[in-house]
């Protein structure tokens, strides 16, 4: 089989746009030309890739399988073009990364000015989410790297490289004056109700993992909120508790940490890259800034703990 990039791009555009007309417009070609590229690709594969109906187009099973690889090829060609543009100083350099809410706020945001100082023409795109949500995009080459809490199951993966950057203490927090505000043991929170943010794994929230670790009954979660601001607002305005890293709540005067003495596993923020795939020059420079910022944060955390 000899697939051509313009044929694979036609398949990608067809999926992204949902119709031959939309795909043709996206690629700047006529509808017959788009249909011809799909037909050529089907001939190369030796199977039907697209179901054509009066209601639009859908991919066949073989078409879906090929589309996954087409997307990967397209992303890696784009990355190669960007790397060459950076090396030859031609074109606008771009960088697309993934970041958890904590990483975006405490690591990435403070580096925007230094990044512009190092690379004034760079175009940075930050997709916010947790690693398990962005792992497919990283594997397919749509992201240069991810900065997010390192999953507990990382040792099972040989596809990604995990580099720990900084560990953030996790605290149980409540509104000021909460009836449980002086609680010192997790077991004493059995009757508490919780709000949890975006899960750091595909199976359980960090809170559920903590309860499981201590052999406690499943926590009563009243609210799931992907937006960190909603978690904080919910805690400040109700009797709901939350489990959060310090930077996310310490500027909220209405929220205080409970004096829990039970050890709580910290949030281990890390740099996650695709194993065996080198970063582009601009990504390498930004990673150097990220490591420096993480070192500063780690020192600040250590100083607050004291000797």
VEXDREN-2710 file (C-alpha; in Angstrom, 1 decimal):
% VEXDREN-2710
k/r/px/py/pz
1/UNK/0.0/0.0/0.0
2/UNK/1.2/3.5/-0.8
3/UNK/-0.8/6.1/1.0
4/UNK/-0.3/9.7/0.1
5/UNK/-0.6/12.6/2.6
6/UNK/-3.3/14.4/0.7
7/UNK/-5.4/11.2/0.7
8/UNK/-5.0/10.8/4.5
9/UNK/-5.8/14.5/5.0
10/UNK/-9.0/14.1/3.0
11/UNK/-10.1/11.3/5.4
12/UNK/-9.2/13.5/8.4
13/UNK/-11.1/16.4/7.0
14/UNK/-14.1/14.2/6.2
15/UNK/-14.3/13.1/9.9
16/UNK/-13.6/16.5/11.3
17/UNK/-16.2/18.2/9.1
18/UNK/-18.8/15.4/8.9
19/UNK/-19.6/15.8/5.2
20/UNK/-17.9/15.8/1.8
21/UNK/-19.0/19.4/1.3
22/UNK/-17.5/20.6/4.6
23/UNK/-14.3/18.6/4.1
24/UNK/-13.8/20.0/0.6
25/UNK/-14.3/23.6/1.9
26/UNK/-11.8/23.0/4.7
27/UNK/-9.2/21.8/2.2
28/UNK/-10.0/24.4/-0.4
29/UNK/-10.8/21.9/-3.1
30/UNK/-13.9/20.8/-5.0
31/UNK/-16.3/18.1/-3.8
32/UNK/-15.4/15.8/-6.8
33/UNK/-11.7/16.2/-6.0
34/UNK/-12.4/15.3/-2.3
35/UNK/-14.4/12.3/-3.3
36/UNK/-11.6/11.3/-5.8
37/UNK/-9.0/11.3/-3.0
38/UNK/-11.2/9.1/-0.8
39/UNK/-11.8/6.7/-3.7
40/UNK/-8.0/6.5/-4.4
41/UNK/-7.4/5.8/-0.7
42/UNK/-10.0/3.0/-0.7
43/UNK/-8.5/1.5/-3.8
44/UNK/-5.0/1.5/-2.1
45/UNK/-6.5/-0.1/1.0
46/UNK/-8.7/-2.5/-0.9
47/UNK/-11.7/-1.9/1.2
48/UNK/-14.5/0.6/1.7
49/UNK/-13.6/3.3/4.2
50/UNK/-16.7/5.6/4.1
51/UNK/-20.4/4.8/4.2
52/UNK/-22.2/7.4/2.1
53/UNK/-25.9/7.9/2.9
54/UNK/-28.5/10.6/2.4
55/UNK/-27.8/11.8/5.9
56/UNK/-24.1/12.2/5.5
57/UNK/-21.0/10.0/5.8
58/UNK/-19.7/7.6/8.5
59/UNK/-16.6/5.5/8.6
60/UNK/-16.6/1.8/8.3
61/UNK/-14.7/-0.4/10.8
62/UNK/-11.7/-0.4/8.5
63/UNK/-12.1/3.4/8.0
64/UNK/-12.1/4.0/11.7
65/UNK/-8.9/1.9/12.1
66/UNK/-7.1/3.8/9.3
67/UNK/-8.3/7.2/10.7
68/UNK/-6.5/6.6/14.0
69/UNK/-3.2/6.2/12.1
70/UNK/-4.0/9.0/9.7
71/UNK/-4.4/11.4/12.6
72/UNK/-1.0/10.3/14.1
73/UNK/0.7/10.7/10.8
74/UNK/-0.8/14.2/10.3
75/UNK/0.3/15.3/13.8
76/UNK/3.8/14.0/13.4
77/UNK/4.2/15.7/10.0
78/UNK/3.0/18.9/11.6
79/UNK/5.5/18.5/14.4
80/UNK/8.3/17.9/11.9
81/UNK/7.3/21.0/9.9
82/UNK/7.3/23.1/13.1
83/UNK/10.7/21.8/14.2
84/UNK/12.3/22.5/10.9
85/UNK/10.7/26.0/10.9
86/UNK/12.2/26.6/14.3
87/UNK/15.6/25.4/13.2
88/UNK/15.6/27.5/10.1
89/UNK/13.8/30.5/11.6
90/UNK/11.1/30.4/9.0
91/UNK/7.5/30.7/9.9
92/UNK/5.8/31.2/13.3
93/UNK/6.9/28.7/16.0
94/UNK/4.0/27.0/17.8
95/UNK/3.8/25.0/21.0
96/UNK/0.8/23.0/22.1
97/UNK/0.8/21.5/25.7
98/UNK/-1.5/20.0/28.2
99/UNK/-1.7/21.2/31.8
100/UNK/-3.8/20.3/34.8
101/UNK/-5.5/23.3/36.5
102/UNK/-2.8/23.3/39.3
103/UNK/0.0/23.2/36.7
104/UNK/-1.6/25.9/34.6
105/UNK/-2.1/28.3/37.5
106/UNK/1.1/27.7/39.5
107/UNK/3.7/26.6/36.9
108/UNK/2.7/27.7/33.4
109/UNK/1.0/31.1/33.9
110/UNK/4.0/32.6/35.7
111/UNK/6.2/31.6/32.8
112/UNK/4.3/33.3/30.0
113/UNK/6.4/36.5/30.2
114/UNK/9.7/34.6/30.4
115/UNK/8.6/32.5/27.4
116/UNK/7.9/35.6/25.4
117/UNK/11.2/37.0/26.3
118/UNK/13.0/33.9/25.2
119/UNK/10.9/33.3/22.1
120/UNK/8.9/36.5/21.3
121/UNK/7.2/35.0/18.2
122/UNK/6.0/31.7/19.7
123/UNK/2.4/30.8/19.6
124/UNK/1.5/28.8/22.8
125/UNK/-1.7/26.8/23.1
126/UNK/-2.6/25.3/26.5
127/UNK/-5.2/22.6/26.8
128/UNK/-6.4/22.2/30.4
129/UNK/-7.2/18.8/31.8
130/UNK/-5.8/15.8/33.6
131/UNK/-3.2/13.4/32.1
132/UNK/-5.7/10.5/31.6
133/UNK/-7.8/12.9/29.5
134/UNK/-4.9/14.0/27.4
135/UNK/-2.8/10.8/27.0
136/UNK/-4.3/10.0/23.7
137/UNK/-3.5/13.4/22.3
138/UNK/0.0/13.1/23.6
139/UNK/0.4/9.7/22.1
140/UNK/-0.9/10.9/18.7
141/UNK/1.4/13.9/18.6
142/UNK/-1.2/16.5/19.1
143/UNK/0.5/17.7/22.3
144/UNK/4.2/18.4/22.7
145/UNK/4.1/17.5/26.4
146/UNK/1.8/17.5/29.5
147/UNK/2.4/19.0/33.0
148/UNK/0.0/17.3/35.4
149/UNK/-0.2/15.0/38.5
150/UNK/1.7/11.8/37.8
151/UNK/-0.7/8.8/37.9
152/UNK/-0.2/6.1/40.4
153/UNK/-0.2/3.5/37.6
154/UNK/2.7/5.2/35.7
155/UNK/5.0/2.1/36.2
156/UNK/2.7/0.1/33.9
157/UNK/3.3/2.4/31.0
158/UNK/6.3/2.2/28.7
159/UNK/4.8/4.6/26.2
160/UNK/5.3/7.8/28.3
161/UNK/8.2/9.3/30.2
162/UNK/7.4/10.7/33.7
163/UNK/9.7/13.3/35.4
164/UNK/8.6/14.5/38.8
165/UNK/8.8/18.3/39.1
166/UNK/7.3/19.2/42.5
167/UNK/5.1/17.7/45.2
168/UNK/2.2/19.8/46.6
169/UNK/0.8/19.0/50.1
170/UNK/-2.9/18.1/49.9
171/UNK/-5.3/19.5/52.5
172/UNK/-8.8/18.9/53.5
173/UNK/-10.5/22.3/53.4
174/UNK/-13.8/23.8/54.5
175/UNK/-15.5/27.2/54.8
176/UNK/-14.4/29.3/57.7
177/UNK/-16.4/28.4/60.8
178/UNK/-17.4/25.0/59.5
179/UNK/-18.7/22.6/62.3
180/UNK/-15.9/20.1/61.3
181/UNK/-13.3/22.8/61.1
182/UNK/-11.2/21.4/64.1
183/UNK/-11.4/17.8/63.0
184/UNK/-8.0/16.1/63.2
185/UNK/-8.6/12.5/61.9
186/UNK/-10.0/11.4/58.5
187/UNK/-12.1/8.8/60.2
188/UNK/-14.0/11.5/62.0
189/UNK/-15.2/12.8/58.6
190/UNK/-17.5/9.8/57.9
191/UNK/-20.6/12.0/57.9
192/UNK/-19.1/14.8/55.7
193/UNK/-20.2/15.5/52.2
194/UNK/-17.7/16.5/49.6
195/UNK/-17.2/18.4/46.3
196/UNK/-14.5/16.9/44.1
197/UNK/-12.8/18.4/41.0
198/UNK/-11.6/16.7/37.9
199/UNK/-10.4/13.2/38.6
200/UNK/-6.7/12.7/38.3
201/UNK/-7.2/9.1/37.1
202/UNK/-9.8/7.4/34.8
203/UNK/-11.1/5.3/37.7
204/UNK/-11.3/7.2/41.0
205/UNK/-11.0/10.8/42.3
206/UNK/-8.0/11.6/44.6
207/UNK/-10.5/11.7/47.5
208/UNK/-11.8/8.2/46.8
209/UNK/-8.2/6.9/46.5
210/UNK/-7.4/8.5/49.9
211/UNK/-10.5/6.9/51.6
212/UNK/-9.6/3.6/50.0
213/UNK/-6.0/3.9/51.4
214/UNK/-7.3/4.3/54.9
215/UNK/-9.9/1.6/54.6
216/UNK/-12.8/4.1/55.1
217/UNK/-16.3/3.7/53.6
218/UNK/-16.7/5.4/50.3
219/UNK/-17.0/9.2/50.7
220/UNK/-20.3/11.0/50.2
221/UNK/-19.6/13.1/47.1
222/UNK/-22.4/15.6/46.5
223/UNK/-20.9/17.6/43.6
224/UNK/-18.5/16.7/40.8
225/UNK/-17.1/20.0/39.3
226/UNK/-14.5/20.0/36.6
227/UNK/-13.9/23.7/37.1
228/UNK/-11.6/24.5/40.0
229/UNK/-13.3/27.8/40.6
230/UNK/-16.6/26.0/41.1
231/UNK/-15.0/23.7/43.7
232/UNK/-13.7/26.6/45.7
233/UNK/-17.0/28.5/45.4
234/UNK/-18.9/25.5/46.6
235/UNK/-16.7/25.0/49.6
236/UNK/-16.9/28.7/50.5
237/UNK/-20.7/28.9/50.2
238/UNK/-21.7/25.5/51.9
239/UNK/-20.8/22.8/54.3
240/UNK/-19.1/20.7/51.6
241/UNK/-15.5/19.7/52.1
242/UNK/-12.8/19.3/49.4
243/UNK/-9.3/17.8/49.1
244/UNK/-7.1/20.4/47.4
245/UNK/-3.4/21.3/47.0
246/UNK/-2.5/24.5/48.8
247/UNK/-2.1/26.9/45.9
248/UNK/-5.7/26.4/44.8
249/UNK/-7.2/27.7/48.0
250/UNK/-4.7/29.7/50.0
251/UNK/-5.8/33.0/48.4
252/UNK/-9.4/32.4/49.5
253/UNK/-9.9/34.0/52.9
254/UNK/-13.3/32.2/53.3
255/UNK/-11.6/28.8/53.1
256/UNK/-9.4/27.1/55.7
257/UNK/-7.5/23.8/56.0
258/UNK/-8.6/21.3/58.6
259/UNK/-5.8/20.3/61.1
260/UNK/-5.8/16.7/59.8
261/UNK/-2.9/14.8/61.3
262/UNK/-3.3/11.7/59.1
263/UNK/-0.6/11.7/56.4
264/UNK/-2.1/12.5/53.0
265/UNK/-0.3/11.6/49.8
266/UNK/0.9/14.8/48.0
267/UNK/0.0/15.7/44.5
268/UNK/3.2/14.9/42.5
269/UNK/3.2/17.2/39.6
270/UNK/5.3/16.0/36.7
271/UNK/6.4/16.6/33.1
272/UNK/5.0/13.8/30.9
273/UNK/6.4/13.3/27.4
274/UNK/6.2/10.6/24.7
275/UNK/9.0/8.0/25.3
276/UNK/11.5/7.9/22.5
277/UNK/10.3/11.1/20.9
278/UNK/12.5/14.2/21.2
279/UNK/11.0/17.6/21.9
280/UNK/11.2/20.4/19.4
281/UNK/13.8/23.2/20.2
282/UNK/11.2/25.6/21.5
283/UNK/9.6/22.9/23.6
284/UNK/13.0/22.1/25.1
285/UNK/13.5/25.8/26.0
286/UNK/10.1/26.0/27.6
287/UNK/10.7/22.8/29.6
288/UNK/13.9/24.3/31.0
289/UNK/11.8/27.3/32.2
290/UNK/9.3/24.8/33.7
291/UNK/12.0/23.0/35.6
292/UNK/13.3/26.2/37.0
293/UNK/9.9/27.4/38.1
294/UNK/9.2/24.0/39.7
295/UNK/12.4/24.3/41.6
296/UNK/11.4/27.7/43.0
297/UNK/8.0/26.3/44.0
298/UNK/9.6/23.3/45.7
299/UNK/11.8/25.6/47.8
300/UNK/8.9/27.8/48.8
301/UNK/6.9/24.7/49.9
302/UNK/9.9/23.4/51.9
303/UNK/10.4/26.8/53.6
304/UNK/6.7/26.9/54.7
305/UNK/7.1/23.5/56.3
306/UNK/10.1/24.7/58.3
307/UNK/13.0/22.6/59.6
END
